Amino acid sequence: MAQENPRRYGIYFSDYGVKALKIDATDIAASIGTPFDNIYAQGLSPLMERSEGDARNRMTYASMHAVLRPKGRVIMVQSAYRTSKSGRKLYLSLREQLAIVDSMKLFQVVKVFNHMIIPPGFYSYYNRRILNWIDFNIGGVIPFRHIIILEKI
Ligand SMILES: C[S@@+](CC[C@H](N)C(=O)[O-])C[C@H]1O[C@@H](n2cnc3c(N)ncnc32)[C@H](O)[C@@H]1O
């Protein structure tokens, strides 16, 4: 799992009894031998950023594929904004990402959808239901994020 920045939100995986490890997403098997049912990757740079000949992107898809159980899924959360020139230069578009996935023949695309208009810091226990509704409905039209769900072939 590519995690949210805990310092920013004051939340730590250990608060929820989850063990956290720092590993290289381009070679997950080198750090962890056990296979996974699913992988959640939020804003993971090697998936989003351009690399020479897509090399780093491809290594990361292959690395996730290698450690997933059959039919295991990858849930990718990506920024939907590439408004600046430097942003477009650095980040792949959704279309470019899906073209890499398609060419590798390692995953089938299960679903792609838009999500989120509310900054996560606005969420609290009391407003979570209404903000969640807004993120899925209004965020579906003017999103901050794309969600991509892949399944291992
Ligand atoms: C845009 S930040 C997103 C941080 C966090 N996931 C979030 O959504 O707030 C990109 C993250 O990708 C991580 N990253 C870059 N290269 C990586 C690699 N090879 N393996 C694992 N993580 C990597 C960086 O350390 C950074 O935390």
The ligand as an ORCA input file, in Angstrom:
! r2SCAN-3c Opt
* xyz 0 1
  C       2.834     11.887     -4.791
  S       3.525     11.016     -3.404
  C       2.067     10.274     -2.774
  C       2.191     10.010     -1.301
  C       0.971      9.306     -0.670
  N       0.776      8.000     -1.260
  C      -0.278     10.129     -0.790
  O      -1.183      9.771     -1.541
  O      -0.369     11.158     -0.119
  C       4.387      9.721     -4.262
  C       4.936      8.612     -3.359
  O       5.555      7.588     -4.145
  C       6.647      7.075     -3.382
  N       7.581      6.373     -4.242
  C       8.358      6.871     -5.215
  N       9.093      5.883     -5.783
  C       8.780      4.727     -5.127
  C       9.205      3.368     -5.230
  N      10.085      2.978     -6.145
  N       8.674      2.467     -4.370
  C       7.762      2.837     -3.445
  N       7.308      4.100     -3.292
  C       7.818      5.029     -4.128
  C       7.249      8.339     -2.765
  O       8.036      8.016     -1.647
  C       5.986      9.114     -2.382
  O       5.593      8.794     -1.059
*
